[in-house]
Amino acid sequence: MSQRNAPPLVRLHPVGAAEPISFTSTGLDAFTLLEGVEGIGLPPVDHRLTERSGGYGSILRSTHLKEREIFVPLKIMGANQEEVLTAWRRLLDALHPSRGSARLEVRLPGAAPRFIDVLYKEGLKGEFGQKYRKTHLSVGLTLLAPHPLFYGEDHLLSWSPKSSEGKHFVSDSQPFFPVILTPSTVGELTEITIESDQNVTPVWRITGPVTDVKVTHQESGAFFQVRETFKPGEWMVLDVATYDVFDSVHTRGELWDKVADGSTLFQLPPGKNTIRVEATNMTDASGIQLVYKPTYLRGI
C-alpha cells in the first residue's frame, strides 16, 4: 500500500512518562485500529442568533466550538488470554479517570502529527461476552475532548546578537522537542508564517545577560517591553495563553512591575507576522526565544 492510500496513524500518549500506545492497521500488533474512526474532522459547533433592538430584522450571530467525542474502534490481540488482558489493562491505565488528560496523536503517513487532549468516556467497562475470544477482544473506545482543537508540534524561533544555531527551549514539566526555525538577529525585522487555523498564543523566554527587551508586532503595533537587566543565567517567561509573567522564584504575578506600561502580550494570527526584537548588552550566552503551537480544526 502506498503512503498516499495508507490509513491514519493513531497513538495514545498516557499522562506522565509512560510509553505511548500505537493503534496500527497491520493486524500484527497488540492494538489493531479497525475501520470506523469518528470525530477527527470538524468539531461540533453551537450557532446562536440574537435579535438586535436597534434595527428592523437585524440579528447578531455567534458561533462557539463545542467539546468533541472521538470514537476509536480497536481489536486487542495476543497469543493467549494473558497477553490480551495485559494489553487491555495497559489501555485502562493510560486512560485512568483520576490521572487527568491523555493525548491523542493523529497523522497521515508522511505528514506532521496533530494532537488533542482527551479524557476517557466509555468503552472499557469490561465486556467479555461475544466480543471476547481469549486471543482477541473488541473495544469501542469513546474519548472526550473538552477543548476541541487539535494542535501541532512546538515551533521555536530564537534571537541573538548575531545569527547562530537556535537553542532548545527548556521546559520544566516535560520533554521538549520543538521544530527549530531559522534563528534571527536582534534589531532586525523577522517574518514568521503561522500555519494555523486559529490565532496562536506564544510563550516568550528571555535569558540573560540582556537589558531592556522590547518585542513589537509590526502589523498591529502591539508590543511588550521588559525594563530589567538580567544577569547571566537569569530568565523570565511571558506566557500569552495564561497572560502570566514568571521565573523560577516569582510565580504569583510579582514580575508584572517589570513590564512597561502599554505593553500587551499579543497573539499571532495565521499568515505572515513581522516581529522586531530589540535589546542591549547581549552576549553569545543570551537568548530571546519564541515558542508556539499551531492549532487546527481537524486532525487530518
Solvent accessible surface area in square Angstrom, and as a share of the most:
residue,aa,sasa,rsa
1,M,184,0.82
2,S,64,0.41
3,Q,122,0.54
4,R,226,0.83
5,N,109,0.56
6,A,24,0.19
7,P,50,0.31
8,P,36,0.22
9,L,65,0.33
10,V,6,0.03
11,R,88,0.32
12,L,0,0.00
13,H,28,0.12
14,P,17,0.11
15,V,70,0.40
16,G,68,0.65
17,A,108,0.84
18,A,61,0.47
19,E,126,0.57
20,P,36,0.23
21,I,1,0.01
22,S,49,0.32
23,F,2,0.01
24,T,31,0.18
25,S,55,0.36
26,T,90,0.52
27,G,33,0.32
28,L,159,0.79
29,D,66,0.34
30,A,40,0.31
31,F,6,0.02
32,T,14,0.08
33,L,14,0.07
34,L,66,0.33
35,E,172,0.77
36,G,43,0.42
37,V,46,0.26
38,E,109,0.49
39,G,31,0.29
40,I,19,0.09
41,G,36,0.34
42,L,134,0.66
43,P,9,0.06
44,P,64,0.40
45,V,66,0.38
46,D,41,0.21
47,H,109,0.48
48,R,142,0.52
49,L,116,0.58
50,T,79,0.46
51,E,149,0.67
52,R,126,0.46
53,S,126,0.81
54,G,80,0.77
55,G,35,0.34
56,Y,228,0.87
57,G,69,0.67
58,S,37,0.24
59,I,91,0.46
60,L,101,0.50
61,R,174,0.63
62,S,48,0.31
63,T,66,0.39
64,H,89,0.40
65,L,65,0.32
66,K,97,0.41
67,E,94,0.42
68,R,4,0.01
69,E,84,0.38
70,I,1,0.00
71,F,68,0.29
72,V,2,0.01
73,P,13,0.08
74,L,0,0.00
75,K,57,0.24
76,I,0,0.00
77,M,53,0.24
78,G,22,0.21
79,A,80,0.62
80,N,70,0.36
81,Q,79,0.35
82,E,125,0.56
83,E,86,0.39
84,V,0,0.00
85,L,40,0.20
86,T,74,0.43
87,A,9,0.07
88,W,35,0.12
89,R,121,0.44
90,R,104,0.38
91,L,0,0.00
92,L,57,0.28
93,D,78,0.40
94,A,8,0.06
95,L,10,0.05
96,H,70,0.31
97,P,108,0.68
98,S,92,0.59
99,R,129,0.47
100,G,45,0.43
101,S,54,0.35
102,A,3,0.03
103,R,81,0.29
104,L,1,0.01
105,E,9,0.04
106,V,1,0.00
107,R,78,0.28
108,L,71,0.35
109,P,27,0.17
110,G,71,0.69
111,A,49,0.38
112,A,72,0.56
113,P,22,0.14
114,R,47,0.17
115,F,18,0.07
116,I,1,0.01
117,D,56,0.29
118,V,0,0.00
119,L,61,0.30
120,Y,60,0.23
121,K,97,0.41
122,E,89,0.40
123,G,25,0.24
124,L,17,0.08
125,K,157,0.66
126,G,27,0.26
127,E,87,0.39
128,F,86,0.36
129,G,47,0.46
130,Q,164,0.73
131,K,101,0.43
132,Y,30,0.12
133,R,131,0.48
134,K,124,0.52
135,T,60,0.35
136,H,56,0.25
137,L,4,0.02
138,S,35,0.23
139,V,10,0.06
140,G,28,0.27
141,L,0,0.00
142,T,13,0.08
143,L,0,0.00
144,L,37,0.18
145,A,0,0.00
146,P,55,0.34
147,H,142,0.63
148,P,17,0.11
149,L,43,0.22
150,F,0,0.00
151,Y,36,0.14
152,G,4,0.04
153,E,65,0.29
154,D,22,0.12
155,H,41,0.18
156,L,0,0.00
157,L,6,0.03
158,S,11,0.07
159,W,1,0.00
160,S,15,0.09
161,P,51,0.32
162,K,123,0.52
163,S,78,0.51
164,S,55,0.35
165,E,153,0.69
166,G,16,0.16
167,K,86,0.37
168,H,112,0.50
169,F,19,0.08
170,V,89,0.51
171,S,31,0.20
172,D,129,0.67
173,S,102,0.66
174,Q,105,0.47
175,P,102,0.64
176,F,36,0.15
177,F,165,0.69
178,P,14,0.09
179,V,55,0.32
180,I,68,0.34
181,L,50,0.25
182,T,111,0.65
183,P,32,0.20
184,S,16,0.10
185,T,25,0.15
186,V,28,0.16
187,G,33,0.32
188,E,100,0.45
189,L,93,0.46
190,T,15,0.09
191,E,117,0.52
192,I,7,0.04
193,T,88,0.51
194,I,2,0.01
195,E,131,0.59
196,S,15,0.10
197,D,68,0.35
198,Q,69,0.31
199,N,75,0.39
200,V,1,0.01
201,T,51,0.29
202,P,0,0.00
203,V,35,0.20
204,W,1,0.00
205,R,27,0.10
206,I,1,0.01
207,T,34,0.20
208,G,1,0.01
209,P,22,0.14
210,V,1,0.01
211,T,17,0.10
212,D,61,0.31
213,V,0,0.00
214,K,64,0.27
215,V,1,0.00
216,T,23,0.13
217,H,9,0.04
218,Q,76,0.34
219,E,88,0.40
220,S,77,0.50
221,G,47,0.45
222,A,25,0.19
223,F,54,0.23
224,F,1,0.01
225,Q,36,0.16
226,V,0,0.00
227,R,152,0.56
228,E,52,0.23
229,T,84,0.49
230,F,11,0.05
231,K,135,0.57
232,P,103,0.65
233,G,56,0.54
234,E,77,0.35
235,W,47,0.17
236,M,2,0.01
237,V,7,0.04
238,L,0,0.00
239,D,24,0.13
240,V,10,0.06
241,A,68,0.53
242,T,93,0.54
243,Y,111,0.42
244,D,40,0.21
245,V,0,0.00
246,F,54,0.23
247,D,26,0.14
248,S,84,0.54
249,V,114,0.66
250,H,69,0.31
251,T,82,0.48
252,R,217,0.79
253,G,27,0.26
254,E,84,0.38
255,L,6,0.03
256,W,85,0.30
257,D,123,0.64
258,K,60,0.25
259,V,16,0.09
260,A,10,0.08
261,D,138,0.72
262,G,61,0.59
263,S,27,0.17
264,T,59,0.34
265,L,7,0.03
266,F,13,0.05
267,Q,87,0.39
268,L,0,0.00
269,P,50,0.31
270,P,60,0.38
271,G,31,0.29
272,K,119,0.51
273,N,0,0.00
274,T,14,0.08
275,I,0,0.00
276,R,74,0.27
277,V,0,0.00
278,E,70,0.31
279,A,20,0.15
280,T,77,0.45
281,N,108,0.55
282,M,31,0.14
283,T,67,0.39
284,D,98,0.51
285,A,66,0.52
286,S,0,0.00
287,G,6,0.06
288,I,1,0.00
289,Q,11,0.05
290,L,0,0.00
291,V,7,0.04
292,Y,10,0.04
293,K,77,0.33
294,P,4,0.03
295,T,26,0.15
296,Y,33,0.12
297,L,48,0.24
298,R,111,0.41
299,G,2,0.02
300,I,67,0.34
